[in-house]
Amino acid sequence: MTPVRKITVTDIEVSVSVRPDSNDYICLTDMAHFKDKERTNYIIQNWMRLRSTIDFLGLWERINNPAFKSIEFDAFKMEAGTNSFILTPKQWIEKTGAIGIVSKPGRYGGTYAHKDIAFEFGTWLSPEFKLYLIKEYQRMKEIESHPLLGEWNVKRILSKVNYTLHTDAIRDFIIPQTNDIDQKIAYADEADLLNLALWGCTAKQWREANPKYAEKNLNIRDMASINELVVLSNMESFNAELIKRQVGKSKRYMHLRCMAEEQLLHLNAIDAEKKFRTIIDGNMSLE
């Protein structure tokens, strides 16, 4: 069975039937929700009855479908654009032997179309919607090509969420009720405590040692491996608890350093292929 992925386009969940040859099919029924969530079939039919749509569908089929029935297509083309002309996806498929549009029953049922045709439908719905559709589709394909990239992003987000817990603990238990400058200094000090425990340097020291990446607004955590981000996430939660218990900074550093060494040793041993994330010509890639 062809796997179905979900992408979100302007708050609308759109199904994508993913094929091994990258000739993916996108659900027009889901896309039609952009216009009207109740009358999706009517919206698709309104698009299909246009002369420009018939011309596009016929051209696509002639290029990609050797079994396309041109005579039946010509009959539709003659009627297209008239007030009485009505065309459903099922009629189009059955009469012309079209392969660019398919109807799927079941849980992920609906009218699907090859991505070329789906993007054309998106243009008719809204140029803005089409651009967001293409962007989210490309993001999905990038994650498929580099599955670790998607996992790395999840770990990065997890690290940022835990950092909120970390900074809240600093605010409630360490930072004196003074001005904003003092608070910023306290936050930076605690963040660098984690950096020192995990990487052996502060954020400033890393930037000075890596000006090429610093110029691109990349920081030490952006350049971290997946395993390092997992450990950092754990360290942030643990440090927040130590702060609540009013453990001194020196002792916390010792605990955190031991934690980092032990967890990285274990993760690297069982997950070595995910250790490194490199930057090549300014683009993210995984090795």
C-alpha positions as a Markdown table, in Angstrom:
| # | Residue | x | y | z |
|---|---|---|---|---|
| 1 | Met | 0.0 | 0.0 | 0.0 |
| 2 | Thr | 1.3 | 3.4 | -0.9 |
| 3 | Pro | 2.2 | 5.3 | 2.3 |
| 4 | Val | 0.4 | 8.6 | 3.0 |
| 5 | Arg | 2.1 | 11.5 | 4.7 |
| 6 | Lys | 0.5 | 14.6 | 6.1 |
| 7 | Ile | 1.6 | 18.2 | 5.6 |
| 8 | Thr | 0.0 | 21.3 | 7.0 |
| 9 | Val | -0.7 | 24.2 | 4.6 |
| 10 | Thr | -2.1 | 27.4 | 6.1 |
| 11 | Asp | -3.7 | 25.4 | 9.0 |
| 12 | Ile | -5.1 | 22.8 | 6.6 |
| 13 | Glu | -3.9 | 19.2 | 6.8 |
| 14 | Val | -3.2 | 17.8 | 3.3 |
| 15 | Ser | -2.6 | 14.1 | 2.6 |
| 16 | Val | 0.2 | 13.2 | 0.2 |
| 17 | Ser | 0.4 | 9.7 | -1.3 |
| 18 | Val | 4.1 | 9.1 | -1.5 |
| 19 | Arg | 5.5 | 6.9 | -4.3 |
| 20 | Pro | 9.0 | 5.4 | -4.6 |
| 21 | Asp | 9.5 | 7.1 | -8.0 |
| 22 | Ser | 8.7 | 10.5 | -6.4 |
| 23 | Asn | 5.6 | 10.8 | -8.6 |
| 24 | Asp | 3.6 | 11.7 | -5.5 |
| 25 | Tyr | -0.1 | 12.4 | -5.5 |
| 26 | Ile | -1.6 | 15.2 | -3.4 |
| 27 | Cys | -5.2 | 15.1 | -2.1 |
| 28 | Leu | -7.3 | 17.7 | -3.9 |
| 29 | Thr | -10.1 | 17.0 | -1.5 |
| 30 | Asp | -8.0 | 18.3 | 1.4 |
| 31 | Met | -6.8 | 21.2 | -0.6 |
| 32 | Ala | -10.4 | 22.2 | -1.4 |
| 33 | His | -10.9 | 22.8 | 2.3 |
| 34 | Phe | -9.2 | 26.1 | 1.7 |
| 35 | Lys | -12.3 | 27.3 | -0.1 |
| 36 | Asp | -15.1 | 25.4 | 1.6 |
| 37 | Lys | -14.8 | 22.5 | 4.0 |
| 38 | Glu | -18.3 | 21.2 | 3.3 |
| 39 | Arg | -18.4 | 21.2 | -0.6 |
| 40 | Thr | -15.0 | 19.9 | -1.6 |
| 41 | Asn | -16.4 | 17.8 | -4.5 |
| 42 | Tyr | -18.3 | 20.8 | -5.9 |
| 43 | Ile | -15.1 | 22.9 | -5.8 |
| 44 | Ile | -13.1 | 20.3 | -7.6 |
| 45 | Gln | -15.8 | 20.0 | -10.3 |
| 46 | Asn | -15.9 | 23.7 | -10.7 |
| 47 | Trp | -12.2 | 23.7 | -11.4 |
| 48 | Met | -12.4 | 20.7 | -13.8 |
| 49 | Arg | -15.1 | 22.2 | -16.0 |
| 50 | Leu | -12.8 | 25.2 | -17.0 |
| 51 | Arg | -11.4 | 25.1 | -20.5 |
| 52 | Ser | -8.0 | 26.0 | -19.2 |
| 53 | Thr | -8.1 | 23.0 | -16.8 |
| 54 | Ile | -9.1 | 20.6 | -19.5 |
| 55 | Asp | -6.3 | 21.8 | -21.7 |
| 56 | Phe | -3.8 | 21.4 | -18.9 |
| 57 | Leu | -5.0 | 17.9 | -17.9 |
| 58 | Gly | -5.0 | 16.8 | -21.5 |
| 59 | Leu | -1.5 | 18.0 | -22.1 |
| 60 | Trp | -0.2 | 16.4 | -18.9 |
| 61 | Glu | -1.8 | 13.0 | -19.9 |
| 62 | Arg | -0.4 | 13.2 | -23.5 |
| 63 | Ile | 3.1 | 13.7 | -22.1 |
| 64 | Asn | 2.9 | 11.1 | -19.3 |
| 65 | Asn | 0.3 | 8.5 | -20.3 |
| 66 | Pro | 0.7 | 6.5 | -23.6 |
| 67 | Ala | -2.7 | 5.0 | -23.1 |
| 68 | Phe | -4.5 | 8.3 | -22.9 |
| 69 | Lys | -7.7 | 8.3 | -25.0 |
| 70 | Ser | -7.4 | 11.4 | -27.1 |
| 71 | Ile | -10.7 | 11.1 | -28.9 |
| 72 | Glu | -12.7 | 11.1 | -25.7 |
| 73 | Phe | -10.5 | 14.0 | -24.5 |
| 74 | Asp | -11.4 | 16.0 | -27.6 |
| 75 | Ala | -15.1 | 15.5 | -26.8 |
| 76 | Phe | -14.6 | 17.0 | -23.4 |
| 77 | Lys | -12.6 | 19.8 | -24.8 |
| 78 | Met | -15.4 | 20.8 | -27.2 |
| 79 | Glu | -17.8 | 21.1 | -24.3 |
| 80 | Ala | -15.5 | 22.7 | -21.8 |
| 81 | Gly | -16.4 | 26.2 | -20.7 |
| 82 | Thr | -20.1 | 26.0 | -21.6 |
| 83 | Asn | -22.7 | 26.6 | -18.9 |
| 84 | Ser | -24.0 | 23.1 | -19.1 |
| 85 | Phe | -20.7 | 21.3 | -19.0 |
| 86 | Ile | -20.1 | 19.2 | -15.8 |
| 87 | Leu | -17.1 | 16.9 | -15.3 |
| 88 | Thr | -16.3 | 14.8 | -12.2 |
| 89 | Pro | -12.9 | 13.2 | -11.5 |
| 90 | Lys | -14.6 | 9.7 | -11.9 |
| 91 | Gln | -15.9 | 10.7 | -15.4 |
| 92 | Trp | -12.6 | 12.0 | -16.5 |
| 93 | Ile | -10.7 | 8.9 | -15.4 |
| 94 | Glu | -13.2 | 6.4 | -16.8 |
| 95 | Lys | -13.7 | 8.1 | -20.2 |
| 96 | Thr | -10.1 | 9.0 | -21.0 |
| 97 | Gly | -8.0 | 6.4 | -19.1 |
| 98 | Ala | -6.4 | 9.3 | -17.2 |
| 99 | Ile | -3.7 | 8.5 | -14.6 |
| 100 | Gly | -2.9 | 12.0 | -13.4 |
| 101 | Ile | -6.1 | 12.1 | -11.2 |
| 102 | Val | -7.2 | 9.1 | -9.0 |
| 103 | Ser | -10.0 | 8.5 | -6.6 |
| 104 | Lys | -9.1 | 6.7 | -3.4 |
| 105 | Pro | -11.5 | 5.0 | -1.0 |
| 106 | Gly | -11.0 | 4.2 | 2.6 |
| 107 | Arg | -9.5 | 6.1 | 5.5 |
| 108 | Tyr | -7.3 | 8.4 | 3.4 |
| 109 | Gly | -9.9 | 8.5 | 0.6 |
| 110 | Gly | -10.7 | 11.4 | -1.7 |
| 111 | Thr | -9.6 | 12.8 | -5.0 |
| 112 | Tyr | -5.8 | 12.8 | -5.5 |
| 113 | Ala | -3.7 | 14.2 | -8.3 |
| 114 | His | -0.1 | 14.1 | -9.4 |
| 115 | Lys | 1.8 | 16.9 | -7.8 |
| 116 | Asp | 2.1 | 18.7 | -11.1 |
| 117 | Ile | -1.7 | 18.8 | -11.4 |
| 118 | Ala | -2.2 | 19.5 | -7.7 |
| 119 | Phe | 0.0 | 22.6 | -7.9 |
| 120 | Glu | -2.1 | 23.8 | -10.9 |
| 121 | Phe | -5.2 | 23.3 | -8.7 |
| 122 | Gly | -3.5 | 25.2 | -6.0 |
| 123 | Thr | -3.0 | 28.2 | -8.3 |
| 124 | Trp | -6.7 | 28.3 | -9.0 |
| 125 | Leu | -7.5 | 28.1 | -5.3 |
| 126 | Ser | -5.0 | 30.8 | -4.3 |
| 127 | Pro | -1.5 | 31.7 | -5.5 |
| 128 | Glu | -0.6 | 32.2 | -1.8 |
| 129 | Phe | -1.9 | 28.7 | -0.9 |
| 130 | Lys | 0.0 | 27.2 | -3.8 |
| 131 | Leu | 3.3 | 28.7 | -2.6 |
| 132 | Tyr | 2.8 | 27.4 | 0.9 |
| 133 | Leu | 1.8 | 24.0 | -0.5 |
| 134 | Ile | 5.0 | 23.8 | -2.5 |
| 135 | Lys | 7.1 | 24.9 | 0.5 |
| 136 | Glu | 5.6 | 22.3 | 2.8 |
| 137 | Tyr | 5.9 | 19.6 | 0.2 |
| 138 | Gln | 9.5 | 20.4 | -0.4 |
| 139 | Arg | 10.1 | 20.3 | 3.4 |
| 140 | Met | 8.6 | 16.8 | 3.5 |
| 141 | Lys | 10.8 | 15.6 | 0.6 |
| 142 | Glu | 13.9 | 17.1 | 2.3 |
| 143 | Ile | 13.1 | 15.2 | 5.5 |
| 144 | Glu | 12.5 | 12.0 | 3.5 |
| 145 | Ser | 15.9 | 12.4 | 1.8 |
| 146 | His | 17.7 | 13.2 | 5.1 |
| 147 | Pro | 15.6 | 11.5 | 7.9 |
| 148 | Leu | 18.1 | 12.5 | 10.5 |
| 149 | Leu | 17.5 | 16.2 | 9.7 |
| 150 | Gly | 13.9 | 15.9 | 10.9 |
| 151 | Glu | 15.0 | 14.1 | 14.0 |
| 152 | Trp | 17.8 | 16.7 | 14.6 |
| 153 | Asn | 15.2 | 19.5 | 14.4 |
| 154 | Val | 12.9 | 17.7 | 16.9 |
| 155 | Lys | 15.8 | 17.3 | 19.4 |
| 156 | Arg | 16.7 | 21.0 | 18.9 |
| 157 | Ile | 13.1 | 22.0 | 19.7 |
| 158 | Leu | 13.1 | 19.7 | 22.7 |
| 159 | Ser | 16.3 | 21.4 | 23.9 |
| 160 | Lys | 14.8 | 24.8 | 23.5 |
| 161 | Val | 11.6 | 23.7 | 25.5 |
| 162 | Asn | 13.7 | 22.4 | 28.3 |
| 163 | Tyr | 15.8 | 25.6 | 28.3 |
| 164 | Thr | 12.6 | 27.4 | 29.2 |
| 165 | Leu | 12.3 | 25.2 | 32.3 |
| 166 | His | 16.0 | 26.0 | 33.0 |
| 167 | Thr | 15.6 | 29.8 | 32.7 |
| 168 | Asp | 12.4 | 29.8 | 34.8 |
| 169 | Ala | 14.3 | 28.0 | 37.6 |
| 170 | Ile | 17.1 | 30.7 | 37.3 |
| 171 | Arg | 14.5 | 33.5 | 37.5 |
| 172 | Asp | 12.7 | 32.0 | 40.5 |
| 173 | Phe | 15.8 | 30.9 | 42.5 |
| 174 | Ile | 18.9 | 32.7 | 41.5 |
| 175 | Ile | 18.3 | 36.1 | 39.8 |
| 176 | Pro | 18.0 | 38.9 | 42.3 |
| 177 | Gln | 15.2 | 41.4 | 41.7 |
| 178 | Thr | 17.3 | 43.9 | 39.9 |
| 179 | Asn | 17.4 | 45.5 | 36.5 |
| 180 | Asp | 17.2 | 43.6 | 33.1 |
| 181 | Ile | 20.9 | 43.8 | 32.5 |
| 182 | Asp | 21.6 | 41.8 | 35.6 |
| 183 | Gln | 19.0 | 39.2 | 34.6 |
| 184 | Lys | 20.6 | 38.8 | 31.1 |
| 185 | Ile | 24.0 | 38.3 | 32.7 |
| 186 | Ala | 22.6 | 35.6 | 35.0 |
| 187 | Tyr | 21.0 | 33.8 | 32.1 |
| 188 | Ala | 24.2 | 33.9 | 30.1 |
| 189 | Asp | 26.2 | 32.6 | 33.0 |
| 190 | Glu | 23.9 | 29.6 | 33.5 |
| 191 | Ala | 23.7 | 28.9 | 29.8 |
| 192 | Asp | 27.5 | 28.9 | 29.7 |
| 193 | Leu | 27.6 | 26.5 | 32.6 |
| 194 | Leu | 25.9 | 24.0 | 30.4 |
| 195 | Asn | 28.2 | 24.8 | 27.5 |
| 196 | Leu | 31.3 | 24.3 | 29.6 |
| 197 | Ala | 30.0 | 21.0 | 31.1 |
| 198 | Leu | 29.1 | 19.6 | 27.6 |
| 199 | Trp | 31.6 | 21.2 | 25.2 |
| 200 | Gly | 34.3 | 22.7 | 27.4 |
| 201 | Cys | 33.9 | 26.3 | 26.3 |
| 202 | Thr | 31.6 | 29.2 | 26.6 |
| 203 | Ala | 29.4 | 30.5 | 23.7 |
| 204 | Lys | 31.7 | 33.5 | 23.3 |
| 205 | Gln | 34.8 | 31.4 | 23.2 |
| 206 | Trp | 33.2 | 29.2 | 20.5 |
| 207 | Arg | 32.2 | 32.2 | 18.4 |
| 208 | Glu | 35.7 | 33.6 | 18.6 |
| 209 | Ala | 37.1 | 30.2 | 17.5 |
| 210 | Asn | 34.6 | 29.8 | 14.7 |
| 211 | Pro | 34.2 | 33.2 | 13.0 |
| 212 | Lys | 33.1 | 31.6 | 9.7 |
| 213 | Tyr | 30.0 | 30.1 | 11.4 |
| 214 | Ala | 29.4 | 33.0 | 13.7 |
| 215 | Glu | 29.1 | 35.3 | 10.7 |
| 216 | Lys | 26.2 | 33.1 | 9.5 |
| 217 | Asn | 24.5 | 33.5 | 12.9 |
| 218 | Leu | 25.2 | 29.9 | 13.8 |
| 219 | Asn | 26.0 | 29.1 | 17.4 |
| 220 | Ile | 27.5 | 26.2 | 19.3 |
| 221 | Arg | 24.1 | 24.6 | 19.8 |
| 222 | Asp | 23.2 | 24.9 | 16.1 |
| 223 | Met | 26.3 | 23.0 | 15.3 |
| 224 | Ala | 25.7 | 20.2 | 17.8 |
| 225 | Ser | 25.2 | 16.6 | 17.0 |
| 226 | Ile | 22.0 | 14.8 | 17.6 |
| 227 | Asn | 23.5 | 12.9 | 20.6 |
| 228 | Glu | 24.8 | 16.2 | 22.1 |
| 229 | Leu | 21.3 | 17.8 | 21.9 |
| 230 | Val | 19.8 | 14.8 | 23.6 |
| 231 | Val | 22.3 | 15.1 | 26.4 |
| 232 | Leu | 21.8 | 18.9 | 26.6 |
| 233 | Ser | 18.1 | 18.4 | 26.9 |
| 234 | Asn | 18.6 | 16.1 | 29.8 |
| 235 | Met | 21.2 | 18.4 | 31.4 |
| 236 | Glu | 18.8 | 21.4 | 31.3 |
| 237 | Ser | 16.1 | 19.5 | 33.2 |
| 238 | Phe | 18.6 | 18.2 | 35.7 |
| 239 | Asn | 20.2 | 21.6 | 36.2 |
| 240 | Ala | 16.8 | 23.1 | 36.8 |
| 241 | Glu | 16.2 | 20.6 | 39.6 |
| 242 | Leu | 19.6 | 21.3 | 41.1 |
| 243 | Ile | 18.9 | 25.0 | 41.1 |
| 244 | Lys | 15.6 | 24.4 | 43.0 |
| 245 | Arg | 17.6 | 22.5 | 45.6 |
| 246 | Gln | 19.9 | 25.4 | 45.9 |
| 247 | Val | 23.0 | 23.4 | 44.9 |
| 248 | Gly | 26.0 | 25.7 | 44.3 |
| 249 | Lys | 27.3 | 26.5 | 40.8 |
| 250 | Ser | 30.6 | 24.6 | 41.3 |
| 251 | Lys | 28.9 | 21.4 | 42.5 |
| 252 | Arg | 26.3 | 21.7 | 39.7 |
| 253 | Tyr | 29.1 | 21.9 | 37.2 |
| 254 | Met | 30.7 | 18.8 | 38.5 |
| 255 | His | 27.4 | 16.9 | 38.4 |
| 256 | Leu | 26.6 | 18.1 | 34.9 |
| 257 | Arg | 30.1 | 17.4 | 33.6 |
| 258 | Cys | 29.9 | 13.8 | 34.8 |
| 259 | Met | 26.4 | 13.5 | 33.4 |
| 260 | Ala | 27.5 | 14.7 | 30.0 |
| 261 | Glu | 30.5 | 12.4 | 29.8 |
| 262 | Glu | 28.6 | 9.3 | 30.8 |
| 263 | Gln | 25.6 | 9.9 | 28.6 |
| 264 | Leu | 27.6 | 10.9 | 25.5 |
| 265 | Leu | 29.8 | 7.8 | 25.9 |
| 266 | His | 26.7 | 5.6 | 26.0 |
| 267 | Leu | 24.9 | 7.3 | 23.1 |
| 268 | Asn | 27.9 | 7.5 | 20.9 |
| 269 | Ala | 28.5 | 3.8 | 21.4 |
| 270 | Ile | 25.0 | 2.7 | 20.3 |
| 271 | Asp | 24.2 | 5.6 | 17.9 |
| 272 | Ala | 27.5 | 6.4 | 16.2 |
| 273 | Glu | 26.0 | 7.2 | 12.8 |
| 274 | Lys | 24.1 | 10.2 | 14.3 |
| 275 | Lys | 27.0 | 11.8 | 16.0 |
| 276 | Phe | 27.9 | 14.5 | 13.5 |
| 277 | Arg | 26.1 | 17.2 | 11.7 |
| 278 | Thr | 28.2 | 19.3 | 9.4 |
| 279 | Ile | 27.8 | 22.6 | 7.5 |
| 280 | Ile | 28.8 | 22.5 | 3.8 |
| 281 | Asp | 28.7 | 25.7 | 1.8 |
| 282 | Gly | 26.2 | 27.2 | 4.3 |
| 283 | Asn | 23.6 | 24.4 | 3.8 |
| 284 | Met | 22.6 | 21.9 | 6.5 |
| 285 | Ser | 23.5 | 18.3 | 5.8 |
| 286 | Leu | 24.0 | 15.1 | 7.8 |
| 287 | Glu | 26.8 | 12.6 | 7.8 |
